[in-house]
Amino acid sequence: VAGGQATLTADWSATRDGSAINCHATVVSQTTSLGYTALASAQREGVAELADAIGAVLKRSGMGQALACP
């Protein structure tokens, strides 16, 4: 990332009633503000693509579906 390095971690967990999966992502950045902005944008796009891929797997397996990420 422009200006330095960054670490992105994510924890996945289900809600108590099992109706949703939550992802909590954390960015630890040692970059310029421009680099951080680029990283945040890439993270949003990557998470949206991952959610779409998970939804496709659920649909193929007949186990459900996921709403597309906005």
N, CA, C and O atoms as a Tinker XYZ file with bonds, in Angstrom:
   280  protein
     1  N      0.860000   -1.174000    0.000000    73     2
     2  CA     0.000000    0.000000    0.000000    64     1     3
     3  C      0.900000    1.229000    0.000000    63     2     4     5
     4  O      1.952000    1.242000    0.640000    81     3
     5  N      0.485000    2.241000   -0.709000    73     3     6
     6  CA     1.299000    3.453000   -0.820000    64     5     7
     7  C      1.706000    3.983000    0.547000    63     6     8     9
     8  O      0.861000    4.205000    1.415000    81     7
     9  N      2.993000    4.183000    0.730000    73     7    10
    10  CA     3.467000    4.815000    1.951000    64     9    11
    11  C      3.779000    3.894000    3.101000    63    10    12    13
    12  O      4.172000    4.381000    4.161000    81    11
    13  N      3.628000    2.578000    2.959000    73    11    14
    14  CA     3.949000    1.707000    4.077000    64    13    15
    15  C      3.271000    0.365000    4.016000    63    14    16    17
    16  O      2.998000   -0.156000    2.934000    81    15
    17  N      2.996000   -0.200000    5.184000    73    15    18
    18  CA     2.388000   -1.519000    5.286000    64    17    19
    19  C      1.097000   -1.444000    6.095000    63    18    20    21
    20  O      0.879000   -0.513000    6.870000    81    19
    21  N      0.250000   -2.450000    5.893000    73    19    22
    22  CA    -0.993000   -2.536000    6.661000    64    21    23
    23  C     -1.320000   -4.005000    6.893000    63    22    24    25
    24  O     -0.973000   -4.866000    6.085000    81    23
    25  N     -1.985000   -4.277000    7.998000    73    23    26
    26  CA    -2.447000   -5.619000    8.309000    64    25    27
    27  C     -3.958000   -5.581000    8.445000    63    26    28    29
    28  O     -4.512000   -4.717000    9.124000    81    27
    29  N     -4.615000   -6.525000    7.791000    73    27    30
    30  CA    -6.066000   -6.600000    7.827000    64    29    31
    31  C     -6.444000   -7.944000    8.433000    63    30    32    33
    32  O     -6.037000   -8.985000    7.918000    81    31
    33  N     -7.208000   -7.942000    9.511000    73    31    34
    34  CA    -7.668000   -9.185000   10.119000    64    33    35
    35  C     -9.189000   -9.188000   10.156000    63    34    36    37
    36  O     -9.822000   -8.132000   10.180000    81    35
    37  N     -9.767000  -10.379000   10.161000    73    35    38
    38  CA   -11.223000  -10.481000   10.211000    64    37    39
    39  C    -11.619000  -11.665000   11.084000    63    38    40    41
    40  O    -10.980000  -12.716000   11.048000    81    39
    41  N    -12.663000  -11.487000   11.858000    73    39    42
    42  CA   -13.235000  -12.546000   12.680000    64    41    43
    43  C    -14.664000  -12.784000   12.222000    63    42    44    45
    44  O    -15.440000  -11.841000   12.073000    81    43
    45  N    -15.011000  -14.048000   11.997000    73    43    46
    46  CA   -16.358000  -14.413000   11.569000    64    45    47
    47  C    -17.074000  -15.089000   12.725000    63    46    48    49
    48  O    -16.486000  -15.914000   13.426000    81    47
    49  N    -18.336000  -14.745000   12.928000    73    47    50
    50  CA   -19.116000  -15.381000   13.985000    64    49    51
    51  C    -20.585000  -15.380000   13.595000    63    50    52    53
    52  O    -21.052000  -14.507000   12.862000    81    51
    53  N    -21.304000  -16.375000   14.099000    73    51    54
    54  CA   -22.748000  -16.454000   13.859000    64    53    55
    55  C    -23.485000  -15.767000   15.003000    63    54    56    57
    56  O    -23.001000  -15.730000   16.134000    81    55
    57  N    -24.656000  -15.225000   14.697000    73    55    58
    58  CA   -25.492000  -14.663000   15.746000    64    57    59
    59  C    -26.015000  -15.804000   16.620000    63    58    60    61
    60  O    -25.982000  -16.967000   16.216000    81    59
    61  N    -26.492000  -15.471000   17.812000    73    59    62
    62  CA   -26.953000  -16.515000   18.742000    64    61    63
    63  C    -28.057000  -17.376000   18.155000    63    62    64    65
    64  O    -28.102000  -18.584000   18.391000    81    63
    65  N    -28.949000  -16.754000   17.389000    73    63    66
    66  CA   -30.042000  -17.542000   16.816000    64    65    67
    67  C    -29.657000  -18.176000   15.483000    63    66    68    69
    68  O    -30.476000  -18.846000   14.856000    81    67
    69  N    -28.421000  -17.970000   15.051000    73    67    70
    70  CA   -27.951000  -18.583000   13.815000    64    69    71
    71  C    -28.515000  -17.973000   12.552000    63    70    72    73
    72  O    -28.396000  -18.559000   11.476000    81    71
    73  N    -29.130000  -16.799000   12.664000    73    71    74
    74  CA   -29.784000  -16.210000   11.495000    64    73    75
    75  C    -28.853000  -15.358000   10.645000    63    74    76    77
    76  O    -29.224000  -14.953000    9.543000    81    75
    77  N    -27.650000  -15.080000   11.139000    73    75    78
    78  CA   -26.735000  -14.224000   10.384000    64    77    79
    79  C    -25.296000  -14.552000   10.750000    63    78    80    81
    80  O    -25.011000  -15.072000   11.828000    81    79
    81  N    -24.411000  -14.240000    9.836000    73    79    82
    82  CA   -22.978000  -14.355000   10.082000    64    81    83
    83  C    -22.407000  -12.951000   10.056000    63    82    84    85
    84  O    -22.642000  -12.190000    9.117000    81    83
    85  N    -21.664000  -12.616000   11.081000    73    83    86
    86  CA   -21.054000  -11.292000   11.173000    64    85    87
    87  C    -19.569000  -11.378000   10.876000    63    86    88    89
    88  O    -18.906000  -12.350000   11.239000    81    87
    89  N    -19.057000  -10.363000   10.218000    73    87    90
    90  CA   -17.623000  -10.247000   10.000000    64    89    91
    91  C    -17.171000   -8.923000   10.594000    63    90    92    93
    92  O    -17.686000   -7.862000   10.242000    81    91
    93  N    -16.203000   -9.000000   11.497000    73    91    94
    94  CA   -15.631000   -7.791000   12.081000    64    93    95
    95  C    -14.198000   -7.702000   11.587000    63    94    96    97
    96  O    -13.359000   -8.530000   11.941000    81    95
    97  N    -13.919000   -6.695000   10.767000    73    95    98
    98  CA   -12.588000   -6.539000   10.186000    64    97    99
    99  C    -11.872000   -5.367000   10.840000    63    98   100   101
   100  O    -12.475000   -4.341000   11.156000    81    99
   101  N    -10.587000   -5.544000   11.033000    73    99   102
   102  CA    -9.757000   -4.505000   11.627000    64   101   103
   103  C     -8.567000   -4.239000   10.717000    63   102   104   105
   104  O     -7.926000   -5.169000   10.227000    81   103
   105  N     -8.282000   -2.978000   10.499000    73   103   106
   106  CA    -7.126000   -2.585000    9.701000    64   105   107
   107  C     -6.125000   -1.909000   10.626000    63   106   108   109
   108  O     -6.449000   -0.926000   11.293000    81   107
   109  N     -4.920000   -2.434000   10.663000    73   107   110
   110  CA    -3.823000   -1.792000   11.385000    64   109   111
   111  C     -2.904000   -1.228000   10.316000    63   110   112   113
   112  O     -2.308000   -1.971000    9.536000    81   111
   113  N     -2.797000    0.076000   10.289000    73   111   114
   114  CA    -2.138000    0.730000    9.161000    64   113   115
   115  C     -0.941000    1.551000    9.595000    63   114   116   117
   116  O     -0.979000    2.263000   10.599000    81   115
   117  N      0.110000    1.437000    8.822000    73   115   118
   118  CA     1.271000    2.308000    8.961000    64   117   119
   119  C      1.521000    2.925000    7.591000    63   118   120   121
   120  O      2.622000    2.840000    7.045000    81   119
   121  N      0.493000    3.537000    7.055000    73   119   122
   122  CA     0.561000    4.084000    5.708000    64   121   123
   123  C      0.181000    5.553000    5.737000    63   122   124   125
   124  O     -0.220000    6.095000    6.767000    81   123
   125  N      0.318000    6.170000    4.596000    73   123   126
   126  CA    -0.171000    7.529000    4.433000    64   125   127
   127  C     -1.690000    7.491000    4.394000    63   126   128   129
   128  O     -2.278000    6.420000    4.244000    81   127
   129  N     -2.325000    8.628000    4.524000    73   127   130
   130  CA    -3.786000    8.653000    4.457000    64   129   131
   131  C     -4.270000    8.190000    3.088000    63   130   132   133
   132  O     -5.328000    7.568000    2.990000    81   131
   133  N     -3.518000    8.480000    2.033000    73   131   134
   134  CA    -3.891000    8.014000    0.691000    64   133   135
   135  C     -3.841000    6.493000    0.624000    63   134   136   137
   136  O     -4.725000    5.862000    0.045000    81   135
   137  N     -2.802000    5.903000    1.220000    73   135   138
   138  CA    -2.698000    4.448000    1.243000    64   137   139
   139  C     -3.821000    3.818000    2.038000    63   138   140   141
   140  O     -4.355000    2.785000    1.636000    81   139
   141  N     -4.191000    4.418000    3.160000    73   139   142
   142  CA    -5.278000    3.892000    3.983000    64   141   143
   143  C     -6.596000    3.946000    3.224000    63   142   144   145
   144  O     -7.382000    3.001000    3.280000    81   143
   145  N     -6.844000    5.039000    2.519000    73   143   146
   146  CA    -8.073000    5.168000    1.737000    64   145   147
   147  C     -8.143000    4.084000    0.670000    63   146   148   149
   148  O     -9.197000    3.483000    0.460000    81   147
   149  N     -7.022000    3.832000   -0.005000    73   147   150
   150  CA    -6.984000    2.784000   -1.030000    64   149   151
   151  C     -7.236000    1.415000   -0.410000    63   150   152   153
   152  O     -7.962000    0.600000   -0.978000    81   151
   153  N     -6.637000    1.158000    0.758000    73   151   154
   154  CA    -6.819000   -0.116000    1.441000    64   153   155
   155  C     -8.269000   -0.306000    1.869000    63   154   156   157
   156  O     -8.825000   -1.391000    1.694000    81   155
   157  N     -8.882000    0.719000    2.422000    73   155   158
   158  CA   -10.278000    0.621000    2.858000    64   157   159
   159  C    -11.197000    0.337000    1.677000    63   158   160   161
   160  O    -12.129000   -0.458000    1.792000    81   159
   161  N    -10.942000    0.975000    0.555000    73   159   162
   162  CA   -11.746000    0.747000   -0.643000    64   161   163
   163  C    -11.582000   -0.687000   -1.139000    63   162   164   165
   164  O    -12.563000   -1.342000   -1.489000    81   163
   165  N    -10.344000   -1.173000   -1.168000    73   163   166
   166  CA   -10.088000   -2.544000   -1.604000    64   165   167
   167  C    -10.729000   -3.548000   -0.658000    63   166   168   169
   168  O    -11.238000   -4.579000   -1.098000    81   167
   169  N    -10.708000   -3.253000    0.650000    73   167   170
   170  CA   -11.323000   -4.142000    1.631000    64   169   171
   171  C    -12.826000   -4.246000    1.392000    63   170   172   173
   172  O    -13.378000   -5.346000    1.395000    81   171
   173  N    -13.489000   -3.117000    1.187000    73   171   174
   174  CA   -14.940000   -3.142000    0.936000    64   173   175
   175  C    -15.261000   -3.979000   -0.294000    63   174   176   177
   176  O    -16.186000   -4.792000   -0.275000    81   175
   177  N    -14.495000   -3.781000   -1.366000    73   175   178
   178  CA   -14.734000   -4.530000   -2.602000    64   177   179
   179  C    -14.477000   -6.023000   -2.391000    63   178   180   181
   180  O    -15.242000   -6.862000   -2.865000    81   179
   181  N    -13.397000   -6.347000   -1.677000    73   179   182
   182  CA   -13.071000   -7.751000   -1.427000    64   181   183
   183  C    -14.109000   -8.450000   -0.576000    63   182   184   185
   184  O    -14.465000   -9.594000   -0.859000    81   183
   185  N    -14.606000   -7.788000    0.462000    73   183   186
   186  CA   -15.633000   -8.382000    1.320000    64   185   187
   187  C    -16.925000   -8.594000    0.530000    63   186   188   189
   188  O    -17.600000   -9.608000    0.711000    81   187
   189  N    -17.271000   -7.656000   -0.333000    73   187   190
   190  CA   -18.469000   -7.808000   -1.160000    64   189   191
   191  C    -18.327000   -9.010000   -2.093000    63   190   192   193
   192  O    -19.274000   -9.777000   -2.267000    81   191
   193  N    -17.148000   -9.175000   -2.693000    73   191   194
   194  CA   -16.916000  -10.322000   -3.577000    64   193   195
   195  C    -16.971000  -11.632000   -2.798000    63   194   196   197
   196  O    -17.520000  -12.621000   -3.284000    81   195
   197  N    -16.405000  -11.646000   -1.594000    73   195   198
   198  CA   -16.441000  -12.846000   -0.759000    64   197   199
   199  C    -17.875000  -13.205000   -0.384000    63   198   200   201
   200  O    -18.253000  -14.375000   -0.441000    81   199
   201  N    -18.666000  -12.222000   -0.006000    73   199   202
   202  CA   -20.066000  -12.482000    0.348000    64   201   203
   203  C    -20.835000  -13.040000   -0.844000    63   202   204   205
   204  O    -21.648000  -13.951000   -0.688000    81   203
   205  N    -20.581000  -12.498000   -2.034000    73   203   206
   206  CA   -21.239000  -13.013000   -3.235000    64   205   207
   207  C    -20.820000  -14.460000   -3.507000    63   206   208   209
   208  O    -21.649000  -15.285000   -3.893000    81   207
   209  N    -19.528000  -14.769000   -3.304000    73   207   210
   210  CA   -19.038000  -16.132000   -3.518000    64   209   211
   211  C    -19.657000  -17.098000   -2.509000    63   210   212   213
   212  O    -20.028000  -18.215000   -2.870000    81   211
   213  N    -19.772000  -16.678000   -1.249000    73   211   214
   214  CA   -20.403000  -17.519000   -0.227000    64   213   215
   215  C    -21.861000  -17.773000   -0.596000    63   214   216   217
   216  O    -22.353000  -18.894000   -0.467000    81   215
   217  N    -22.546000  -16.734000   -1.052000    73   215   218
   218  CA   -23.934000  -16.890000   -1.480000    64   217   219
   219  C    -24.071000  -17.877000   -2.624000    63   218   220   221
   220  O    -25.013000  -18.669000   -2.655000    81   219
   221  N    -23.131000  -17.834000   -3.572000    73   219   222
   222  CA   -23.170000  -18.752000   -4.712000    64   221   223
   223  C    -22.978000  -20.200000   -4.254000    63   222   224   225
   224  O    -23.645000  -21.102000   -4.762000    81   223
   225  N    -22.079000  -20.427000   -3.303000    73   223   226
   226  CA   -21.860000  -21.778000   -2.774000    64   225   227
   227  C    -23.111000  -22.268000   -2.059000    63   226   228   229
   228  O    -23.518000  -23.416000   -2.238000    81   227
   229  N    -23.724000  -21.411000   -1.252000    73   227   230
   230  CA   -24.955000  -21.793000   -0.557000    64   229   231
   231  C    -26.052000  -22.158000   -1.549000    63   230   232   233
   232  O    -26.765000  -23.144000   -1.362000    81   231
   233  N    -26.183000  -21.362000   -2.597000    73   231   234
   234  CA   -27.227000  -21.609000   -3.595000    64   233   235
   235  C    -26.977000  -22.928000   -4.329000    63   234   236   237
   236  O    -27.903000  -23.715000   -4.529000    81   235
   237  N    -25.720000  -23.169000   -4.731000    73   235   238
   238  CA   -25.386000  -24.416000   -5.436000    64   237   239
   239  C    -25.651000  -25.639000   -4.568000    63   238   240   241
   240  O    -26.081000  -26.677000   -5.071000    81   239
   241  N    -25.398000  -25.524000   -3.278000    73   239   242
   242  CA   -25.576000  -26.666000   -2.381000    64   241   243
   243  C    -27.020000  -26.823000   -1.923000    63   242   244   245
   244  O    -27.352000  -27.792000   -1.240000    81   243
   245  N    -27.883000  -25.872000   -2.296000    73   243   246
   246  CA   -29.278000  -25.938000   -1.893000    64   245   247
   247  C    -29.501000  -25.610000   -0.427000    63   246   248   249
   248  O    -30.547000  -25.935000    0.134000    81   247
   249  N    -28.514000  -24.962000    0.199000    73   247   250
   250  CA   -28.595000  -24.668000    1.629000    64   249   251
   251  C    -29.106000  -23.263000    1.920000    63   250   252   253
   252  O    -29.267000  -22.904000    3.086000    81   251
   253  N    -29.360000  -22.476000    0.912000    73   251   254
   254  CA   -29.838000  -21.119000    1.143000    64   253   255
   255  C    -29.241000  -20.163000    0.141000    63   254   256   257
   256  O    -28.793000  -20.568000   -0.931000    81   255
   257  N    -29.237000  -18.913000    0.487000    73   255   258
   258  CA   -28.673000  -17.897000   -0.387000    64   257   259
   259  C    -28.280000  -16.691000    0.445000    63   258   260   261
   260  O    -28.676000  -16.564000    1.604000    81   259
   261  N    -27.504000  -15.818000   -0.151000    73   259   262
   262  CA   -27.084000  -14.593000    0.524000    64   261   263
   263  C    -27.510000  -13.408000   -0.316000    63   262   264   265
   264  O    -27.528000  -13.488000   -1.544000    81   263
   265  N    -27.849000  -12.322000    0.330000    73   263   266
   266  CA   -28.153000  -11.096000   -0.391000    64   265   267
   267  C    -26.858000  -10.488000   -0.888000    63   266   268   269
   268  O    -25.829000  -10.572000   -0.217000    81   267
   269  N    -26.904000   -9.876000   -2.057000    73   267   270
   270  CA   -25.710000   -9.230000   -2.601000    64   269   271
   271  C    -25.296000   -8.075000   -1.706000    63   270   272   273
   272  O    -26.141000   -7.360000   -1.168000    81   271
   273  N    -24.004000   -7.901000   -1.551000    73   271   274
   274  CA   -23.505000   -6.770000   -0.764000    64   273   275
   275  C    -23.702000   -5.481000   -1.547000    63   274   276   277
   276  O    -23.491000   -5.453000   -2.759000    81   275
   277  N    -24.105000   -4.413000   -0.863000    73   275   278
   278  CA   -24.264000   -3.131000   -1.568000    64   277   279
   279  C    -22.919000   -2.531000   -1.916000    63   278   280
   280  O    -22.858000   -1.455000   -2.510000    81   279
